[in-house]
Amino acid sequence: MDISVIIPCFNHGHFIQEAIDSVELLSGVEYEIIIIDDGSTDSYTIQKIAELKQLNYNIISHPNRGLAYSRNIGIKNAKGKYILPLDADNKIDPAYVYKSLGILKDGKADIVYAKPIFFGDLNKARLFEARAFCGADLFLGNYIDACAIFDKRVWSSTGGYDENMPVPGHEDWELWLHAHIKEFKFQFLEEFLYFYRIVNGSMIESTINLYHKNFEYIIKKHASSYIGWFDHYKLINDQLKALEYVFQINKTDRDRPLRAIIKYSRLFLKDVFYKNR
């Protein structure tokens, strides 16, 4: 089995057929589709899932446990060497799979990602820009969507999507950062190869302003790597006086570098966020 496409679904019955259809355009690739019904409550979605079961689609159903759990259970049951997480409201261009598999099979990368085509409720606040890989940038924020294609070893080596994040919405960021720390290789395809639907009122929209909770969690989880990252960029010790000039770092912060990382990284991101609004 070349690739397993993992499609979690919570109340997205109106969109899931489009996601499935986009995958089924693939030819010459051995693939499977695993649909995870994350305890949907919408009557249309419940009916749609029932119809898909009647059509013998591989469906795993469980009470609502969230996106991280759903992706994990899907990948755990996957037979493919490579994994493509595809949200139920998104779609792929088959070329994404063809090009990524070529790179992955040649050993040039362990994770391949591309640029999205945005559609749906085009809310400017939800747009993001995928760009060439820079591991250092992942310490400050995410620019790689969950719709990336990766070797299943990435998932098993990192422990998969973290189900203990304070709020949903950044599990993919933590996975990519963890993969970078574990020295997996990333490759960016500078092409528009998947379709990212923006839905007003979606889960990610409702939690986007709580990113700082997940950011603090990620920093604490990967504390030694963050300290190493700060040392590498001389933001602790050699350049502490420069930060003190900007943020008035006090002695307590200098003596507690992990606390300083959390505090001043949040200030930095807040400053960047408002400058780019």
Contacts in CASP RR format, 6 or more apart in sequence:
PFRMAT RR
TARGET T0000
AUTHOR 0000-0000-0000
METHOD contacts of the structure
MODEL  1
MDISVIIPCFNHGHFIQEAIDSVELLSGVEYEIIIIDDGSTDSYTIQKIA
ELKQLNYNIISHPNRGLAYSRNIGIKNAKGKYILPLDADNKIDPAYVYKS
LGILKDGKADIVYAKPIFFGDLNKARLFEARAFCGADLFLGNYIDACAIF
DKRVWSSTGGYDENMPVPGHEDWELWLHAHIKEFKFQFLEEFLYFYRIVN
GSMIESTINLYHKNFEYIIKKHASSYIGWFDHYKLINDQLKALEYVFQIN
KTDRDRPLRAIIKYSRLFLKDVFYKNR
1 30 0 8 1.000
1 31 0 8 1.000
1 32 0 8 1.000
1 79 0 8 1.000
1 80 0 8 1.000
1 81 0 8 1.000
2 29 0 8 1.000
2 30 0 8 1.000
2 31 0 8 1.000
2 80 0 8 1.000
2 81 0 8 1.000
2 82 0 8 1.000
2 101 0 8 1.000
3 29 0 8 1.000
3 30 0 8 1.000
3 31 0 8 1.000
3 32 0 8 1.000
3 80 0 8 1.000
3 81 0 8 1.000
3 82 0 8 1.000
3 83 0 8 1.000
3 84 0 8 1.000
3 97 0 8 1.000
3 101 0 8 1.000
3 149 0 8 1.000
4 31 0 8 1.000
4 32 0 8 1.000
4 33 0 8 1.000
4 34 0 8 1.000
4 74 0 8 1.000
4 75 0 8 1.000
4 78 0 8 1.000
4 79 0 8 1.000
4 80 0 8 1.000
4 82 0 8 1.000
4 83 0 8 1.000
4 84 0 8 1.000
4 152 0 8 1.000
5 23 0 8 1.000
5 31 0 8 1.000
5 32 0 8 1.000
5 33 0 8 1.000
5 34 0 8 1.000
5 84 0 8 1.000
5 86 0 8 1.000
6 34 0 8 1.000
6 36 0 8 1.000
6 71 0 8 1.000
6 74 0 8 1.000
6 75 0 8 1.000
6 78 0 8 1.000
6 83 0 8 1.000
6 84 0 8 1.000
6 85 0 8 1.000
6 86 0 8 1.000
7 16 0 8 1.000
7 19 0 8 1.000
7 20 0 8 1.000
7 33 0 8 1.000
7 34 0 8 1.000
7 35 0 8 1.000
7 36 0 8 1.000
7 86 0 8 1.000
7 87 0 8 1.000
7 88 0 8 1.000
8 36 0 8 1.000
8 38 0 8 1.000
8 66 0 8 1.000
8 67 0 8 1.000
8 70 0 8 1.000
8 71 0 8 1.000
8 74 0 8 1.000
8 85 0 8 1.000
8 87 0 8 1.000
8 88 0 8 1.000
9 16 0 8 1.000
9 35 0 8 1.000
9 36 0 8 1.000
9 37 0 8 1.000
9 38 0 8 1.000
9 40 0 8 1.000
9 45 0 8 1.000
9 49 0 8 1.000
9 88 0 8 1.000
10 37 0 8 1.000
10 38 0 8 1.000
10 39 0 8 1.000
10 40 0 8 1.000
10 45 0 8 1.000
10 64 0 8 1.000
10 66 0 8 1.000
10 67 0 8 1.000
10 70 0 8 1.000
10 88 0 8 1.000
10 203 0 8 1.000
11 40 0 8 1.000
11 41 0 8 1.000
11 42 0 8 1.000
11 45 0 8 1.000
12 40 0 8 1.000
12 45 0 8 1.000
12 87 0 8 1.000
12 88 0 8 1.000
12 89 0 8 1.000
13 40 0 8 1.000
13 42 0 8 1.000
13 44 0 8 1.000
13 45 0 8 1.000
13 48 0 8 1.000
13 49 0 8 1.000
13 88 0 8 1.000
14 44 0 8 1.000
14 45 0 8 1.000
14 48 0 8 1.000
15 88 0 8 1.000
15 89 0 8 1.000
15 197 0 8 1.000
16 35 0 8 1.000
16 45 0 8 1.000
16 48 0 8 1.000
16 52 0 8 1.000
16 88 0 8 1.000
16 89 0 8 1.000
17 48 0 8 1.000
18 89 0 8 1.000
18 91 0 8 1.000
19 86 0 8 1.000
19 87 0 8 1.000
19 88 0 8 1.000
19 89 0 8 1.000
19 90 0 8 1.000
19 91 0 8 1.000
20 33 0 8 1.000
20 35 0 8 1.000
20 52 0 8 1.000
20 57 0 8 1.000
21 91 0 8 1.000
22 91 0 8 1.000
22 92 0 8 1.000
22 93 0 8 1.000
22 94 0 8 1.000
22 195 0 8 1.000
23 31 0 8 1.000
23 33 0 8 1.000
23 86 0 8 1.000
23 92 0 8 1.000
24 33 0 8 1.000
25 94 0 8 1.000
26 94 0 8 1.000
26 97 0 8 1.000
27 94 0 8 1.000
29 97 0 8 1.000
29 98 0 8 1.000
29 101 0 8 1.000
31 97 0 8 1.000
32 58 0 8 1.000
32 78 0 8 1.000
32 79 0 8 1.000
32 80 0 8 1.000
33 57 0 8 1.000
33 58 0 8 1.000
34 58 0 8 1.000
34 59 0 8 1.000
34 60 0 8 1.000
34 74 0 8 1.000
34 77 0 8 1.000
34 78 0 8 1.000
35 49 0 8 1.000
35 52 0 8 1.000
35 57 0 8 1.000
35 58 0 8 1.000
35 59 0 8 1.000
35 60 0 8 1.000
35 88 0 8 1.000
36 59 0 8 1.000
36 60 0 8 1.000
36 61 0 8 1.000
36 62 0 8 1.000
36 70 0 8 1.000
36 71 0 8 1.000
36 73 0 8 1.000
36 74 0 8 1.000
37 45 0 8 1.000
37 49 0 8 1.000
37 59 0 8 1.000
37 60 0 8 1.000
37 61 0 8 1.000
37 62 0 8 1.000
38 62 0 8 1.000
38 64 0 8 1.000
38 65 0 8 1.000
38 66 0 8 1.000
38 67 0 8 1.000
38 69 0 8 1.000
38 70 0 8 1.000
39 61 0 8 1.000
39 62 0 8 1.000
39 63 0 8 1.000
39 64 0 8 1.000
40 46 0 8 1.000
40 49 0 8 1.000
41 64 0 8 1.000
49 59 0 8 1.000
49 61 0 8 1.000
52 59 0 8 1.000
53 59 0 8 1.000
60 73 0 8 1.000
60 74 0 8 1.000
60 77 0 8 1.000
62 69 0 8 1.000
62 70 0 8 1.000
62 73 0 8 1.000
65 163 0 8 1.000
66 163 0 8 1.000
66 168 0 8 1.000
67 161 0 8 1.000
67 168 0 8 1.000
67 169 0 8 1.000
67 171 0 8 1.000
67 203 0 8 1.000
68 161 0 8 1.000
68 162 0 8 1.000
68 163 0 8 1.000
68 165 0 8 1.000
68 168 0 8 1.000
68 171 0 8 1.000
69 161 0 8 1.000
69 163 0 8 1.000
71 85 0 8 1.000
71 146 0 8 1.000
71 161 0 8 1.000
71 171 0 8 1.000
72 155 0 8 1.000
72 160 0 8 1.000
72 161 0 8 1.000
72 163 0 8 1.000
75 83 0 8 1.000
75 85 0 8 1.000
75 152 0 8 1.000
75 155 0 8 1.000
75 160 0 8 1.000
78 152 0 8 1.000
80 152 0 8 1.000
81 151 0 8 1.000
81 152 0 8 1.000
82 100 0 8 1.000
82 101 0 8 1.000
82 104 0 8 1.000
82 149 0 8 1.000
82 150 0 8 1.000
82 151 0 8 1.000
82 152 0 8 1.000
83 149 0 8 1.000
83 150 0 8 1.000
83 151 0 8 1.000
83 152 0 8 1.000
83 154 0 8 1.000
83 155 0 8 1.000
84 92 0 8 1.000
84 97 0 8 1.000
84 147 0 8 1.000
84 148 0 8 1.000
84 149 0 8 1.000
85 146 0 8 1.000
85 147 0 8 1.000
85 148 0 8 1.000
85 172 0 8 1.000
86 92 0 8 1.000
86 147 0 8 1.000
87 146 0 8 1.000
87 147 0 8 1.000
87 197 0 8 1.000
89 197 0 8 1.000
89 199 0 8 1.000
89 202 0 8 1.000
90 147 0 8 1.000
90 194 0 8 1.000
90 195 0 8 1.000
90 196 0 8 1.000
90 197 0 8 1.000
91 194 0 8 1.000
91 195 0 8 1.000
91 197 0 8 1.000
92 147 0 8 1.000
92 193 0 8 1.000
92 194 0 8 1.000
92 195 0 8 1.000
93 192 0 8 1.000
93 193 0 8 1.000
93 194 0 8 1.000
93 195 0 8 1.000
95 191 0 8 1.000
95 193 0 8 1.000
96 114 0 8 1.000
96 149 0 8 1.000
96 189 0 8 1.000
96 193 0 8 1.000
96 194 0 8 1.000
97 149 0 8 1.000
99 112 0 8 1.000
99 189 0 8 1.000
99 191 0 8 1.000
99 193 0 8 1.000
100 112 0 8 1.000
100 114 0 8 1.000
100 149 0 8 1.000
100 189 0 8 1.000
101 149 0 8 1.000
103 109 0 8 1.000
103 112 0 8 1.000
103 187 0 8 1.000
104 110 0 8 1.000
104 112 0 8 1.000
104 149 0 8 1.000
104 150 0 8 1.000
104 151 0 8 1.000
107 185 0 8 1.000
108 185 0 8 1.000
108 187 0 8 1.000
109 185 0 8 1.000
109 186 0 8 1.000
109 187 0 8 1.000
110 150 0 8 1.000
110 151 0 8 1.000
110 153 0 8 1.000
110 154 0 8 1.000
110 179 0 8 1.000
110 184 0 8 1.000
110 185 0 8 1.000
110 186 0 8 1.000
111 144 0 8 1.000
111 148 0 8 1.000
111 149 0 8 1.000
111 150 0 8 1.000
111 151 0 8 1.000
111 154 0 8 1.000
111 176 0 8 1.000
111 179 0 8 1.000
111 184 0 8 1.000
111 185 0 8 1.000
111 186 0 8 1.000
111 187 0 8 1.000
112 148 0 8 1.000
112 149 0 8 1.000
112 150 0 8 1.000
112 186 0 8 1.000
112 187 0 8 1.000
112 188 0 8 1.000
112 189 0 8 1.000
113 130 0 8 1.000
113 144 0 8 1.000
113 145 0 8 1.000
113 147 0 8 1.000
113 148 0 8 1.000
113 149 0 8 1.000
113 186 0 8 1.000
113 187 0 8 1.000
113 188 0 8 1.000
113 189 0 8 1.000
114 130 0 8 1.000
114 148 0 8 1.000
114 188 0 8 1.000
114 189 0 8 1.000
114 190 0 8 1.000
114 191 0 8 1.000
114 192 0 8 1.000
114 193 0 8 1.000
114 194 0 8 1.000
115 130 0 8 1.000
115 189 0 8 1.000
115 190 0 8 1.000
115 191 0 8 1.000
115 192 0 8 1.000
115 193 0 8 1.000
116 128 0 8 1.000
116 130 0 8 1.000
116 145 0 8 1.000
116 147 0 8 1.000
116 192 0 8 1.000
116 194 0 8 1.000
116 195 0 8 1.000
116 196 0 8 1.000
117 192 0 8 1.000
117 194 0 8 1.000
117 195 0 8 1.000
117 196 0 8 1.000
118 126 0 8 1.000
118 127 0 8 1.000
118 196 0 8 1.000
118 198 0 8 1.000
119 195 0 8 1.000
119 196 0 8 1.000
119 197 0 8 1.000
119 198 0 8 1.000
120 197 0 8 1.000
120 198 0 8 1.000
120 199 0 8 1.000
121 198 0 8 1.000
121 199 0 8 1.000
121 200 0 8 1.000
122 198 0 8 1.000
123 198 0 8 1.000
123 200 0 8 1.000
123 205 0 8 1.000
125 208 0 8 1.000
126 198 0 8 1.000
126 204 0 8 1.000
126 205 0 8 1.000
126 208 0 8 1.000
127 198 0 8 1.000
128 143 0 8 1.000
128 145 0 8 1.000
129 143 0 8 1.000
130 143 0 8 1.000
130 144 0 8 1.000
130 145 0 8 1.000
130 188 0 8 1.000
131 143 0 8 1.000
131 188 0 8 1.000
132 188 0 8 1.000
132 190 0 8 1.000
133 144 0 8 1.000
133 186 0 8 1.000
133 187 0 8 1.000
133 188 0 8 1.000
135 180 0 8 1.000
135 186 0 8 1.000
136 229 0 8 1.000
136 232 0 8 1.000
136 233 0 8 1.000
137 143 0 8 1.000
138 144 0 8 1.000
138 173 0 8 1.000
138 176 0 8 1.000
138 177 0 8 1.000
138 180 0 8 1.000
139 177 0 8 1.000
139 225 0 8 1.000
139 226 0 8 1.000
139 229 0 8 1.000
140 265 0 8 1.000
140 268 0 8 1.000
140 269 0 8 1.000
141 173 0 8 1.000
141 215 0 8 1.000
141 269 0 8 1.000
142 170 0 8 1.000
142 172 0 8 1.000
142 173 0 8 1.000
142 176 0 8 1.000
144 172 0 8 1.000
144 173 0 8 1.000
144 176 0 8 1.000
144 186 0 8 1.000
145 172 0 8 1.000
145 194 0 8 1.000
145 196 0 8 1.000
146 171 0 8 1.000
146 172 0 8 1.000
147 194 0 8 1.000
147 196 0 8 1.000
148 172 0 8 1.000
148 176 0 8 1.000
150 179 0 8 1.000
150 184 0 8 1.000
151 184 0 8 1.000
153 184 0 8 1.000
154 175 0 8 1.000
154 179 0 8 1.000
154 184 0 8 1.000
155 175 0 8 1.000
157 179 0 8 1.000
157 182 0 8 1.000
157 184 0 8 1.000
158 175 0 8 1.000
158 178 0 8 1.000
158 179 0 8 1.000
158 182 0 8 1.000
159 178 0 8 1.000
160 175 0 8 1.000
161 171 0 8 1.000
161 172 0 8 1.000
161 174 0 8 1.000
161 175 0 8 1.000
162 171 0 8 1.000
162 174 0 8 1.000
162 175 0 8 1.000
162 221 0 8 1.000
163 171 0 8 1.000
164 217 0 8 1.000
165 171 0 8 1.000
165 174 0 8 1.000
165 214 0 8 1.000
165 217 0 8 1.000
166 210 0 8 1.000
166 213 0 8 1.000
166 214 0 8 1.000
166 217 0 8 1.000
167 207 0 8 1.000
167 210 0 8 1.000
167 213 0 8 1.000
167 214 0 8 1.000
168 203 0 8 1.000
168 204 0 8 1.000
168 207 0 8 1.000
169 203 0 8 1.000
169 204 0 8 1.000
169 207 0 8 1.000
169 214 0 8 1.000
170 211 0 8 1.000
170 214 0 8 1.000
170 215 0 8 1.000
170 218 0 8 1.000
173 214 0 8 1.000
173 218 0 8 1.000
174 214 0 8 1.000
174 218 0 8 1.000
174 221 0 8 1.000
176 186 0 8 1.000
177 218 0 8 1.000
177 222 0 8 1.000
178 222 0 8 1.000
179 186 0 8 1.000
180 186 0 8 1.000
181 222 0 8 1.000
181 225 0 8 1.000
199 205 0 8 1.000
212 266 0 8 1.000
212 269 0 8 1.000
215 262 0 8 1.000
215 265 0 8 1.000
215 266 0 8 1.000
215 269 0 8 1.000
216 262 0 8 1.000
216 266 0 8 1.000
219 226 0 8 1.000
219 258 0 8 1.000
219 261 0 8 1.000
219 262 0 8 1.000
219 265 0 8 1.000
220 258 0 8 1.000
220 262 0 8 1.000
223 258 0 8 1.000
223 261 0 8 1.000
226 258 0 8 1.000
226 261 0 8 1.000
227 236 0 8 1.000
227 257 0 8 1.000
227 258 0 8 1.000
227 261 0 8 1.000
230 236 0 8 1.000
230 257 0 8 1.000
230 261 0 8 1.000
231 237 0 8 1.000
233 239 0 8 1.000
235 243 0 8 1.000
236 257 0 8 1.000
236 260 0 8 1.000
240 249 0 8 1.000
240 254 0 8 1.000
243 249 0 8 1.000
243 264 0 8 1.000
247 264 0 8 1.000
247 267 0 8 1.000
249 260 0 8 1.000
249 264 0 8 1.000
252 259 0 8 1.000
253 259 0 8 1.000
253 260 0 8 1.000
253 263 0 8 1.000
253 264 0 8 1.000
254 260 0 8 1.000
END
